[in-house]
């Protein structure tokens, strides 16, 4: 009788392990992987910045790239007439408001 109870509990441990693996797989495909893809797209955009590109800074300021300093890893962004701010290249993102919708 005791052996039968232990065998039943052993099978439960295996199903628990399978559930944990399945839960991790679901989290990976629905949360982690899409975030990694978005991060790669952002990195690609930042590496391909050119003068005249419409951008938004991490602080929410919209502007246009005036110049890029690769040595300092900074970008000069024109935000108004005669107003240029220097921001870190990693805090510059694509301006979705001025980007045509893709189909």
Gaussian input, Z-matrix of N, CA and C with variables (Angstrom, degrees):
# hf/3-21g

backbone

0 1
 N
 C     1     B1
 C     2     B2     1     A1
 N     3     B3     2     A2     1     D1
 C     4     B4     3     A3     2     D2
 C     5     B5     4     A4     3     D3
 N     6     B6     5     A5     4     D4
 C     7     B7     6     A6     5     D5
 C     8     B8     7     A7     6     D6
 N     9     B9     8     A8     7     D7
 C    10    B10     9     A9     8     D8
 C    11    B11    10    A10     9     D9
 N    12    B12    11    A11    10    D10
 C    13    B13    12    A12    11    D11
 C    14    B14    13    A13    12    D12
 N    15    B15    14    A14    13    D13
 C    16    B16    15    A15    14    D14
 C    17    B17    16    A16    15    D15
 N    18    B18    17    A17    16    D16
 C    19    B19    18    A18    17    D17
 C    20    B20    19    A19    18    D18
 N    21    B21    20    A20    19    D19
 C    22    B22    21    A21    20    D20
 C    23    B23    22    A22    21    D21
 N    24    B24    23    A23    22    D22
 C    25    B25    24    A24    23    D23
 C    26    B26    25    A25    24    D24
 N    27    B27    26    A26    25    D25
 C    28    B28    27    A27    26    D26
 C    29    B29    28    A28    27    D27
 N    30    B30    29    A29    28    D28
 C    31    B31    30    A30    29    D29
 C    32    B32    31    A31    30    D30
 N    33    B33    32    A32    31    D31
 C    34    B34    33    A33    32    D32
 C    35    B35    34    A34    33    D33
 N    36    B36    35    A35    34    D34
 C    37    B37    36    A36    35    D35
 C    38    B38    37    A37    36    D36
 N    39    B39    38    A38    37    D37
 C    40    B40    39    A39    38    D38
 C    41    B41    40    A40    39    D39
 N    42    B42    41    A41    40    D40
 C    43    B43    42    A42    41    D41
 C    44    B44    43    A43    42    D42
 N    45    B45    44    A44    43    D43
 C    46    B46    45    A45    44    D44
 C    47    B47    46    A46    45    D45
 N    48    B48    47    A47    46    D46
 C    49    B49    48    A48    47    D47
 C    50    B50    49    A49    48    D48
 N    51    B51    50    A50    49    D49
 C    52    B52    51    A51    50    D50
 C    53    B53    52    A52    51    D51
 N    54    B54    53    A53    52    D52
 C    55    B55    54    A54    53    D53
 C    56    B56    55    A55    54    D54
 N    57    B57    56    A56    55    D55
 C    58    B58    57    A57    56    D56
 C    59    B59    58    A58    57    D57
 N    60    B60    59    A59    58    D58
 C    61    B61    60    A60    59    D59
 C    62    B62    61    A61    60    D60
 N    63    B63    62    A62    61    D61
 C    64    B64    63    A63    62    D62
 C    65    B65    64    A64    63    D63
 N    66    B66    65    A65    64    D64
 C    67    B67    66    A66    65    D65
 C    68    B68    67    A67    66    D66
 N    69    B69    68    A68    67    D67
 C    70    B70    69    A69    68    D68
 C    71    B71    70    A70    69    D69
 N    72    B72    71    A71    70    D70
 C    73    B73    72    A72    71    D71
 C    74    B74    73    A73    72    D72
 N    75    B75    74    A74    73    D73
 C    76    B76    75    A75    74    D74
 C    77    B77    76    A76    75    D75
 N    78    B78    77    A77    76    D76
 C    79    B79    78    A78    77    D77
 C    80    B80    79    A79    78    D78
 N    81    B81    80    A80    79    D79
 C    82    B82    81    A81    80    D80
 C    83    B83    82    A82    81    D81
 N    84    B84    83    A83    82    D82
 C    85    B85    84    A84    83    D83
 C    86    B86    85    A85    84    D84
 N    87    B87    86    A86    85    D85
 C    88    B88    87    A87    86    D86
 C    89    B89    88    A88    87    D87
 N    90    B90    89    A89    88    D88
 C    91    B91    90    A90    89    D89
 C    92    B92    91    A91    90    D90
 N    93    B93    92    A92    91    D91
 C    94    B94    93    A93    92    D92
 C    95    B95    94    A94    93    D93
 N    96    B96    95    A95    94    D94
 C    97    B97    96    A96    95    D95
 C    98    B98    97    A97    96    D96
 N    99    B99    98    A98    97    D97
 C   100   B100    99    A99    98    D98
 C   101   B101   100   A100    99    D99
 N   102   B102   101   A101   100   D100
 C   103   B103   102   A102   101   D101
 C   104   B104   103   A103   102   D102
 N   105   B105   104   A104   103   D103
 C   106   B106   105   A105   104   D104
 C   107   B107   106   A106   105   D105
 N   108   B108   107   A107   106   D106
 C   109   B109   108   A108   107   D107
 C   110   B110   109   A109   108   D108
 N   111   B111   110   A110   109   D109
 C   112   B112   111   A111   110   D110
 C   113   B113   112   A112   111   D111
 N   114   B114   113   A113   112   D112
 C   115   B115   114   A114   113   D113
 C   116   B116   115   A115   114   D114
 N   117   B117   116   A116   115   D115
 C   118   B118   117   A117   116   D116
 C   119   B119   118   A118   117   D117
 N   120   B120   119   A119   118   D118
 C   121   B121   120   A120   119   D119
 C   122   B122   121   A121   120   D120
 N   123   B123   122   A122   121   D121
 C   124   B124   123   A123   122   D122
 C   125   B125   124   A124   123   D123
 N   126   B126   125   A125   124   D124
 C   127   B127   126   A126   125   D125
 C   128   B128   127   A127   126   D126
 N   129   B129   128   A128   127   D127
 C   130   B130   129   A129   128   D128
 C   131   B131   130   A130   129   D129
 N   132   B132   131   A131   130   D130
 C   133   B133   132   A132   131   D131
 C   134   B134   133   A133   132   D132
 N   135   B135   134   A134   133   D133
 C   136   B136   135   A135   134   D134
 C   137   B137   136   A136   135   D135
 N   138   B138   137   A137   136   D136
 C   139   B139   138   A138   137   D137
 C   140   B140   139   A139   138   D138
 N   141   B141   140   A140   139   D139
 C   142   B142   141   A141   140   D140
 C   143   B143   142   A142   141   D141
 N   144   B144   143   A143   142   D142
 C   145   B145   144   A144   143   D143
 C   146   B146   145   A145   144   D144
 N   147   B147   146   A146   145   D145
 C   148   B148   147   A147   146   D146
 C   149   B149   148   A148   147   D147
 N   150   B150   149   A149   148   D148
 C   151   B151   150   A150   149   D149
 C   152   B152   151   A151   150   D150
 N   153   B153   152   A152   151   D151
 C   154   B154   153   A153   152   D152
 C   155   B155   154   A154   153   D153
 N   156   B156   155   A155   154   D154
 C   157   B157   156   A156   155   D155
 C   158   B158   157   A157   156   D156
 N   159   B159   158   A158   157   D157
 C   160   B160   159   A159   158   D158
 C   161   B161   160   A160   159   D159
 N   162   B162   161   A161   160   D160
 C   163   B163   162   A162   161   D161
 C   164   B164   163   A163   162   D162
 N   165   B165   164   A164   163   D163
 C   166   B166   165   A165   164   D164
 C   167   B167   166   A166   165   D165
 N   168   B168   167   A167   166   D166
 C   169   B169   168   A168   167   D167
 C   170   B170   169   A169   168   D168
 N   171   B171   170   A170   169   D169
 C   172   B172   171   A171   170   D170
 C   173   B173   172   A172   171   D171
 N   174   B174   173   A173   172   D172
 C   175   B175   174   A174   173   D173
 C   176   B176   175   A175   174   D174
 N   177   B177   176   A176   175   D175
 C   178   B178   177   A177   176   D176
 C   179   B179   178   A178   177   D177
 N   180   B180   179   A179   178   D178
 C   181   B181   180   A180   179   D179
 C   182   B182   181   A181   180   D180
 N   183   B183   182   A182   181   D181
 C   184   B184   183   A183   182   D182
 C   185   B185   184   A184   183   D183
 N   186   B186   185   A185   184   D184
 C   187   B187   186   A186   185   D185
 C   188   B188   187   A187   186   D186
 N   189   B189   188   A188   187   D187
 C   190   B190   189   A189   188   D188
 C   191   B191   190   A190   189   D189
 N   192   B192   191   A191   190   D190
 C   193   B193   192   A192   191   D191
 C   194   B194   193   A193   192   D192
 N   195   B195   194   A194   193   D193
 C   196   B196   195   A195   194   D194
 C   197   B197   196   A196   195   D195
 N   198   B198   197   A197   196   D196
 C   199   B199   198   A198   197   D197
 C   200   B200   199   A199   198   D198
 N   201   B201   200   A200   199   D199
 C   202   B202   201   A201   200   D200
 C   203   B203   202   A202   201   D201
 N   204   B204   203   A203   202   D202
 C   205   B205   204   A204   203   D203
 C   206   B206   205   A205   204   D204
 N   207   B207   206   A206   205   D205
 C   208   B208   207   A207   206   D206
 C   209   B209   208   A208   207   D207
 N   210   B210   209   A209   208   D208
 C   211   B211   210   A210   209   D209
 C   212   B212   211   A211   210   D210
 N   213   B213   212   A212   211   D211
 C   214   B214   213   A213   212   D212
 C   215   B215   214   A214   213   D213
 N   216   B216   215   A215   214   D214
 C   217   B217   216   A216   215   D215
 C   218   B218   217   A217   216   D216
 N   219   B219   218   A218   217   D217
 C   220   B220   219   A219   218   D218
 C   221   B221   220   A220   219   D219
 N   222   B222   221   A221   220   D220
 C   223   B223   222   A222   221   D221
 C   224   B224   223   A223   222   D222
 N   225   B225   224   A224   223   D223
 C   226   B226   225   A225   224   D224
 C   227   B227   226   A226   225   D225
 N   228   B228   227   A227   226   D226
 C   229   B229   228   A228   227   D227
 C   230   B230   229   A229   228   D228
 N   231   B231   230   A230   229   D229
 C   232   B232   231   A231   230   D230
 C   233   B233   232   A232   231   D231
 N   234   B234   233   A233   232   D232
 C   235   B235   234   A234   233   D233
 C   236   B236   235   A235   234   D234
 N   237   B237   236   A236   235   D235
 C   238   B238   237   A237   236   D236
 C   239   B239   238   A238   237   D237
 N   240   B240   239   A239   238   D238
 C   241   B241   240   A240   239   D239
 C   242   B242   241   A241   240   D240
 N   243   B243   242   A242   241   D241
 C   244   B244   243   A243   242   D242
 C   245   B245   244   A244   243   D243
 N   246   B246   245   A245   244   D244
 C   247   B247   246   A246   245   D245
 C   248   B248   247   A247   246   D246
 N   249   B249   248   A248   247   D247
 C   250   B250   249   A249   248   D248
 C   251   B251   250   A250   249   D249
 N   252   B252   251   A251   250   D250
 C   253   B253   252   A252   251   D251
 C   254   B254   253   A253   252   D252
 N   255   B255   254   A254   253   D253
 C   256   B256   255   A255   254   D254
 C   257   B257   256   A256   255   D255
 N   258   B258   257   A257   256   D256
 C   259   B259   258   A258   257   D257
 C   260   B260   259   A259   258   D258
 N   261   B261   260   A260   259   D259
 C   262   B262   261   A261   260   D260
 C   263   B263   262   A262   261   D261
 N   264   B264   263   A263   262   D262
 C   265   B265   264   A264   263   D263
 C   266   B266   265   A265   264   D264
 N   267   B267   266   A266   265   D265
 C   268   B268   267   A267   266   D266
 C   269   B269   268   A268   267   D267
 N   270   B270   269   A269   268   D268
 C   271   B271   270   A270   269   D269
 C   272   B272   271   A271   270   D270
 N   273   B273   272   A272   271   D271
 C   274   B274   273   A273   272   D272
 C   275   B275   274   A274   273   D273
 N   276   B276   275   A275   274   D274
 C   277   B277   276   A276   275   D275
 C   278   B278   277   A277   276   D276
 N   279   B279   278   A278   277   D277
 C   280   B280   279   A279   278   D278
 C   281   B281   280   A280   279   D279
 N   282   B282   281   A281   280   D280
 C   283   B283   282   A282   281   D281
 C   284   B284   283   A283   282   D282
 N   285   B285   284   A284   283   D283
 C   286   B286   285   A285   284   D284
 C   287   B287   286   A286   285   D285
 N   288   B288   287   A287   286   D286
 C   289   B289   288   A288   287   D287
 C   290   B290   289   A289   288   D288
 N   291   B291   290   A290   289   D289
 C   292   B292   291   A291   290   D290
 C   293   B293   292   A292   291   D291
 N   294   B294   293   A293   292   D292
 C   295   B295   294   A294   293   D293
 C   296   B296   295   A295   294   D294
 N   297   B297   296   A296   295   D295
 C   298   B298   297   A297   296   D296
 C   299   B299   298   A298   297   D297
 N   300   B300   299   A299   298   D298
 C   301   B301   300   A300   299   D299
 C   302   B302   301   A301   300   D300
 N   303   B303   302   A302   301   D301
 C   304   B304   303   A303   302   D302
 C   305   B305   304   A304   303   D303
 N   306   B306   305   A305   304   D304
 C   307   B307   306   A306   305   D305
 C   308   B308   307   A307   306   D306

   B1=1.4442
   B2=1.5327
   B3=1.3195
   B4=1.4614
   B5=1.5264
   B6=1.3401
   B7=1.4639
   B8=1.5203
   B9=1.3143
   B10=1.4598
   B11=1.5284
   B12=1.3219
   B13=1.4602
   B14=1.5241
   B15=1.3373
   B16=1.4572
   B17=1.5257
   B18=1.3128
   B19=1.4627
   B20=1.5251
   B21=1.3170
   B22=1.4594
   B23=1.5242
   B24=1.3270
   B25=1.4501
   B26=1.5294
   B27=1.3116
   B28=1.4579
   B29=1.5134
   B30=1.3015
   B31=1.4635
   B32=1.5185
   B33=1.3166
   B34=1.4615
   B35=1.5151
   B36=1.3249
   B37=1.4596
   B38=1.5163
   B39=1.3259
   B40=1.4643
   B41=1.5297
   B42=1.3225
   B43=1.4639
   B44=1.5270
   B45=1.3257
   B46=1.4653
   B47=1.5327
   B48=1.3172
   B49=1.4571
   B50=1.5280
   B51=1.3214
   B52=1.4720
   B53=1.5247
   B54=1.3132
   B55=1.4625
   B56=1.5375
   B57=1.3316
   B58=1.4609
   B59=1.5318
   B60=1.3275
   B61=1.4681
   B62=1.5321
   B63=1.3225
   B64=1.4614
   B65=1.5323
   B66=1.3101
   B67=1.4565
   B68=1.5283
   B69=1.3162
   B70=1.4621
   B71=1.5328
   B72=1.3199
   B73=1.4760
   B74=1.5262
   B75=1.3224
   B76=1.4639
   B77=1.5248
   B78=1.3228
   B79=1.4708
   B80=1.5200
   B81=1.3149
   B82=1.4613
   B83=1.5232
   B84=1.3316
   B85=1.4625
   B86=1.5224
   B87=1.3230
   B88=1.4618
   B89=1.5194
   B90=1.3370
   B91=1.4559
   B92=1.5241
   B93=1.2942
   B94=1.4572
   B95=1.5253
   B96=1.3172
   B97=1.4635
   B98=1.5348
   B99=1.3542
   B100=1.4720
   B101=1.5327
   B102=1.3434
   B103=1.4593
   B104=1.5252
   B105=1.3295
   B106=1.4647
   B107=1.5241
   B108=1.3388
   B109=1.4611
   B110=1.5255
   B111=1.3489
   B112=1.4561
   B113=1.5245
   B114=1.3185
   B115=1.4651
   B116=1.5255
   B117=1.3325
   B118=1.4640
   B119=1.5269
   B120=1.3441
   B121=1.4591
   B122=1.5249
   B123=1.3321
   B124=1.4607
   B125=1.5243
   B126=1.3184
   B127=1.4713
   B128=1.5226
   B129=1.3326
   B130=1.4615
   B131=1.5273
   B132=1.3346
   B133=1.4614
   B134=1.5278
   B135=1.3328
   B136=1.4585
   B137=1.5239
   B138=1.3163
   B139=1.4584
   B140=1.5229
   B141=1.3347
   B142=1.4610
   B143=1.5307
   B144=1.3377
   B145=1.4685
   B146=1.5195
   B147=1.3221
   B148=1.4613
   B149=1.5202
   B150=1.3066
   B151=1.4573
   B152=1.5181
   B153=1.3387
   B154=1.4594
   B155=1.5186
   B156=1.3180
   B157=1.4679
   B158=1.5195
   B159=1.3364
   B160=1.4635
   B161=1.5148
   B162=1.3436
   B163=1.4577
   B164=1.5270
   B165=1.3310
   B166=1.4606
   B167=1.5220
   B168=1.3245
   B169=1.4608
   B170=1.5234
   B171=1.3196
   B172=1.4526
   B173=1.5210
   B174=1.3137
   B175=1.4624
   B176=1.5117
   B177=1.3350
   B178=1.4649
   B179=1.5145
   B180=1.3120
   B181=1.4603
   B182=1.5238
   B183=1.3271
   B184=1.4566
   B185=1.5158
   B186=1.3309
   B187=1.4486
   B188=1.5065
   B189=1.3260
   B190=1.4545
   B191=1.5244
   B192=1.3315
   B193=1.4601
   B194=1.5205
   B195=1.3322
   B196=1.4603
   B197=1.5182
   B198=1.3423
   B199=1.4597
   B200=1.5248
   B201=1.3406
   B202=1.4594
   B203=1.5231
   B204=1.3244
   B205=1.4583
   B206=1.5250
   B207=1.3311
   B208=1.4636
   B209=1.5241
   B210=1.3315
   B211=1.4634
   B212=1.5267
   B213=1.3273
   B214=1.4652
   B215=1.5205
   B216=1.3290
   B217=1.4669
   B218=1.5351
   B219=1.3460
   B220=1.4541
   B221=1.5222
   B222=1.3208
   B223=1.4622
   B224=1.5231
   B225=1.3275
   B226=1.4593
   B227=1.5190
   B228=1.3327
   B229=1.4634
   B230=1.5204
   B231=1.3323
   B232=1.4652
   B233=1.5238
   B234=1.3510
   B235=1.4624
   B236=1.5233
   B237=1.3225
   B238=1.4613
   B239=1.5225
   B240=1.3199
   B241=1.4496
   B242=1.5251
   B243=1.3034
   B244=1.4680
   B245=1.5308
   B246=1.3440
   B247=1.4674
   B248=1.5209
   B249=1.3375
   B250=1.4600
   B251=1.5229
   B252=1.3312
   B253=1.4647
   B254=1.5230
   B255=1.3250
   B256=1.4593
   B257=1.5121
   B258=1.3298
   B259=1.4635
   B260=1.5250
   B261=1.3101
   B262=1.4604
   B263=1.5200
   B264=1.3070
   B265=1.4665
   B266=1.5339
   B267=1.3377
   B268=1.4561
   B269=1.5179
   B270=1.3386
   B271=1.4648
   B272=1.5198
   B273=1.3222
   B274=1.4631
   B275=1.5218
   B276=1.3473
   B277=1.4563
   B278=1.5234
   B279=1.3151
   B280=1.4617
   B281=1.5284
   B282=1.3212
   B283=1.4635
   B284=1.5211
   B285=1.3143
   B286=1.4672
   B287=1.5281
   B288=1.3311
   B289=1.4595
   B290=1.5219
   B291=1.3292
   B292=1.4619
   B293=1.5097
   B294=1.3330
   B295=1.4570
   B296=1.5254
   B297=1.3276
   B298=1.4646
   B299=1.5346
   B300=1.3194
   B301=1.4675
   B302=1.5137
   B303=1.3158
   B304=1.4626
   B305=1.5070
   B306=1.3121
   B307=1.4655
   B308=1.5014
   A1=110.75
   A2=116.66
   A3=120.94
   A4=109.94
   A5=117.76
   A6=120.86
   A7=111.58
   A8=117.68
   A9=121.71
   A10=110.21
   A11=117.95
   A12=121.59
   A13=110.55
   A14=117.23
   A15=120.29
   A16=111.09
   A17=118.16
   A18=121.52
   A19=110.53
   A20=117.40
   A21=121.48
   A22=110.29
   A23=117.27
   A24=120.46
   A25=111.17
   A26=118.51
   A27=122.24
   A28=111.51
   A29=118.25
   A30=122.16
   A31=111.29
   A32=117.40
   A33=121.88
   A34=111.56
   A35=116.91
   A36=120.63
   A37=111.75
   A38=116.24
   A39=120.51
   A40=110.50
   A41=117.26
   A42=119.49
   A43=110.30
   A44=117.07
   A45=120.67
   A46=110.23
   A47=116.22
   A48=120.91
   A49=110.59
   A50=117.06
   A51=120.92
   A52=110.77
   A53=117.88
   A54=121.38
   A55=110.81
   A56=116.34
   A57=119.98
   A58=110.99
   A59=116.49
   A60=120.99
   A61=109.76
   A62=117.09
   A63=121.03
   A64=110.35
   A65=117.75
   A66=121.55
   A67=110.83
   A68=117.76
   A69=120.86
   A70=110.69
   A71=117.30
   A72=120.70
   A73=110.70
   A74=116.81
   A75=120.77
   A76=109.98
   A77=117.09
   A78=120.33
   A79=110.85
   A80=117.20
   A81=120.75
   A82=110.64
   A83=117.12
   A84=119.91
   A85=113.50
   A86=118.36
   A87=119.84
   A88=114.05
   A89=118.36
   A90=119.24
   A91=113.17
   A92=118.40
   A93=121.76
   A94=111.72
   A95=117.29
   A96=120.99
   A97=112.85
   A98=119.35
   A99=118.17
   A100=112.84
   A101=116.87
   A102=119.57
   A103=111.08
   A104=117.12
   A105=120.43
   A106=110.88
   A107=117.55
   A108=120.87
   A109=110.74
   A110=117.18
   A111=120.33
   A112=110.62
   A113=116.69
   A114=120.89
   A115=110.82
   A116=117.28
   A117=120.73
   A118=111.23
   A119=117.79
   A120=121.42
   A121=110.74
   A122=117.04
   A123=121.13
   A124=110.15
   A125=116.69
   A126=121.60
   A127=110.35
   A128=116.95
   A129=121.24
   A130=110.31
   A131=117.17
   A132=121.20
   A133=110.52
   A134=116.72
   A135=120.75
   A136=111.56
   A137=117.82
   A138=120.76
   A139=112.47
   A140=117.52
   A141=121.61
   A142=112.90
   A143=117.43
   A144=120.45
   A145=110.89
   A146=115.63
   A147=121.71
   A148=108.42
   A149=116.26
   A150=120.70
   A151=109.67
   A152=116.14
   A153=121.60
   A154=114.10
   A155=118.00
   A156=121.41
   A157=109.92
   A158=117.10
   A159=121.27
   A160=108.52
   A161=116.14
   A162=121.26
   A163=109.81
   A164=114.83
   A165=122.19
   A166=106.33
   A167=116.57
   A168=120.06
   A169=109.84
   A170=115.70
   A171=120.62
   A172=112.11
   A173=117.80
   A174=122.20
   A175=113.14
   A176=117.23
   A177=120.95
   A178=114.10
   A179=118.64
   A180=121.85
   A181=109.15
   A182=116.09
   A183=121.93
   A184=109.42
   A185=115.80
   A186=119.83
   A187=112.03
   A188=114.77
   A189=122.70
   A190=108.39
   A191=116.30
   A192=120.86
   A193=109.13
   A194=115.47
   A195=120.84
   A196=110.55
   A197=117.16
   A198=120.43
   A199=109.41
   A200=115.16
   A201=122.15
   A202=108.03
   A203=116.47
   A204=121.91
   A205=107.64
   A206=116.58
   A207=121.03
   A208=112.30
   A209=117.92
   A210=120.95
   A211=111.24
   A212=116.91
   A213=121.64
   A214=112.43
   A215=117.18
   A216=123.41
   A217=110.97
   A218=115.60
   A219=121.53
   A220=110.52
   A221=114.69
   A222=122.08
   A223=107.69
   A224=117.01
   A225=121.34
   A226=107.57
   A227=116.07
   A228=122.10
   A229=108.57
   A230=115.77
   A231=121.34
   A232=107.29
   A233=115.78
   A234=119.23
   A235=112.58
   A236=117.28
   A237=122.63
   A238=107.44
   A239=116.65
   A240=119.91
   A241=109.07
   A242=116.91
   A243=124.77
   A244=113.39
   A245=117.72
   A246=121.54
   A247=108.35
   A248=115.38
   A249=121.54
   A250=107.87
   A251=116.04
   A252=120.47
   A253=108.50
   A254=115.49
   A255=121.37
   A256=108.00
   A257=116.22
   A258=121.44
   A259=109.32
   A260=115.15
   A261=120.63
   A262=109.22
   A263=115.88
   A264=121.11
   A265=111.58
   A266=117.26
   A267=121.06
   A268=114.10
   A269=117.51
   A270=119.75
   A271=112.10
   A272=117.09
   A273=122.48
   A274=108.30
   A275=115.29
   A276=120.91
   A277=110.59
   A278=115.83
   A279=122.13
   A280=109.39
   A281=115.94
   A282=122.19
   A283=108.15
   A284=115.95
   A285=120.33
   A286=111.41
   A287=118.54
   A288=121.20
   A289=111.40
   A290=117.26
   A291=121.30
   A292=113.34
   A293=117.10
   A294=121.92
   A295=108.48
   A296=118.23
   A297=119.16
   A298=110.33
   A299=114.72
   A300=119.39
   A301=110.93
   A302=116.02
   A303=121.33
   A304=108.61
   A305=116.64
   A306=120.69
   A307=110.36
   D1=-41.11
   D2=179.99
   D3=-68.12
   D4=-39.02
   D5=179.02
   D6=-63.35
   D7=-37.92
   D8=179.28
   D9=-65.52
   D10=-38.95
   D11=179.13
   D12=-67.17
   D13=-40.42
   D14=179.19
   D15=-67.32
   D16=-37.17
   D17=178.49
   D18=-65.20
   D19=-38.09
   D20=178.94
   D21=-66.43
   D22=-39.44
   D23=179.23
   D24=-69.22
   D25=-35.82
   D26=179.24
   D27=-62.88
   D28=-39.68
   D29=177.68
   D30=-66.07
   D31=-33.46
   D32=178.33
   D33=-65.99
   D34=-34.71
   D35=178.76
   D36=-66.28
   D37=-37.25
   D38=179.43
   D39=-68.39
   D40=-40.73
   D41=179.51
   D42=-68.50
   D43=-33.18
   D44=176.71
   D45=-64.72
   D46=-41.05
   D47=177.91
   D48=-63.60
   D49=-42.65
   D50=177.79
   D51=-62.80
   D52=-39.64
   D53=178.98
   D54=-64.45
   D55=-39.48
   D56=179.24
   D57=-66.09
   D58=-41.77
   D59=178.08
   D60=-64.31
   D61=-42.95
   D62=179.50
   D63=-64.11
   D64=-41.04
   D65=178.80
   D66=-63.65
   D67=-43.25
   D68=177.48
   D69=-62.96
   D70=-41.90
   D71=179.66
   D72=-62.09
   D73=-42.21
   D74=179.08
   D75=-64.04
   D76=-44.78
   D77=178.55
   D78=-61.55
   D79=-40.51
   D80=-178.93
   D81=-62.45
   D82=-48.81
   D83=-174.32
   D84=-75.97
   D85=-24.39
   D86=-178.32
   D87=-102.47
   D88=-17.59
   D89=-177.42
   D90=-123.70
   D91=-53.94
   D92=-171.85
   D93=-72.92
   D94=-48.79
   D95=-176.48
   D96=-62.61
   D97=-46.84
   D98=177.68
   D99=-61.54
   D100=-35.83
   D101=178.21
   D102=-65.37
   D103=-38.98
   D104=177.59
   D105=-64.59
   D106=-38.52
   D107=178.07
   D108=-64.61
   D109=-43.49
   D110=178.48
   D111=-62.47
   D112=-41.09
   D113=-179.74
   D114=-63.10
   D115=-39.60
   D116=177.52
   D117=-65.43
   D118=-38.44
   D119=178.35
   D120=-65.13
   D121=-41.51
   D122=178.19
   D123=-63.49
   D124=-44.32
   D125=179.56
   D126=-62.16
   D127=-41.53
   D128=179.02
   D129=-63.18
   D130=-43.36
   D131=178.86
   D132=-61.14
   D133=-45.26
   D134=-178.64
   D135=-64.95
   D136=-35.06
   D137=178.98
   D138=-73.82
   D139=-25.26
   D140=-177.64
   D141=-101.29
   D142=16.37
   D143=179.70
   D144=-59.25
   D145=140.53
   D146=175.22
   D147=-133.27
   D148=161.75
   D149=177.32
   D150=-63.15
   D151=137.78
   D152=179.46
   D153=94.16
   D154=-3.65
   D155=179.79
   D156=-75.86
   D157=134.50
   D158=175.74
   D159=-77.69
   D160=129.53
   D161=-176.69
   D162=-137.16
   D163=167.72
   D164=170.41
   D165=-130.11
   D166=135.53
   D167=-178.92
   D168=-82.23
   D169=168.91
   D170=178.05
   D171=-61.71
   D172=-22.57
   D173=178.13
   D174=-87.16
   D175=-1.42
   D176=176.63
   D177=91.97
   D178=16.71
   D179=179.92
   D180=-94.13
   D181=125.56
   D182=179.43
   D183=-89.39
   D184=142.81
   D185=178.66
   D186=-170.54
   D187=-169.69
   D188=-178.82
   D189=-125.92
   D190=136.99
   D191=-179.69
   D192=-66.75
   D193=124.66
   D194=178.12
   D195=-97.56
   D196=-43.38
   D197=177.30
   D198=-156.77
   D199=161.03
   D200=-177.81
   D201=-128.02
   D202=129.85
   D203=177.57
   D204=-111.24
   D205=99.79
   D206=-177.49
   D207=-68.86
   D208=-29.78
   D209=-179.50
   D210=-65.71
   D211=-41.60
   D212=179.88
   D213=-94.15
   D214=-8.18
   D215=-177.95
   D216=60.82
   D217=43.22
   D218=179.81
   D219=-123.67
   D220=162.61
   D221=179.45
   D222=-132.30
   D223=132.89
   D224=172.60
   D225=-91.32
   D226=122.57
   D227=-176.18
   D228=-116.23
   D229=125.11
   D230=177.03
   D231=-85.22
   D232=119.06
   D233=-176.41
   D234=-108.66
   D235=-17.18
   D236=176.14
   D237=-159.41
   D238=175.96
   D239=179.84
   D240=-61.78
   D241=123.87
   D242=179.51
   D243=62.92
   D244=21.83
   D245=176.76
   D246=-123.85
   D247=113.27
   D248=-179.93
   D249=-125.24
   D250=129.20
   D251=177.12
   D252=-113.50
   D253=149.20
   D254=176.99
   D255=-105.23
   D256=124.81
   D257=-179.04
   D258=-129.29
   D259=160.20
   D260=175.98
   D261=-67.25
   D262=141.54
   D263=-177.69
   D264=-60.91
   D265=-29.48
   D266=-179.37
   D267=-74.00
   D268=-10.99
   D269=179.83
   D270=-106.27
   D271=21.32
   D272=178.19
   D273=-111.94
   D274=128.72
   D275=-177.19
   D276=-127.92
   D277=165.43
   D278=-179.23
   D279=-66.02
   D280=135.20
   D281=177.15
   D282=-82.87
   D283=100.33
   D284=-176.70
   D285=-73.90
   D286=-20.74
   D287=179.91
   D288=-68.23
   D289=-33.00
   D290=-178.88
   D291=-103.90
   D292=14.45
   D293=179.92
   D294=-103.51
   D295=130.33
   D296=177.42
   D297=-64.72
   D298=144.84
   D299=179.41
   D300=-66.19
   D301=138.93
   D302=178.64
   D303=-96.81
   D304=143.00
   D305=179.06
   D306=-98.39

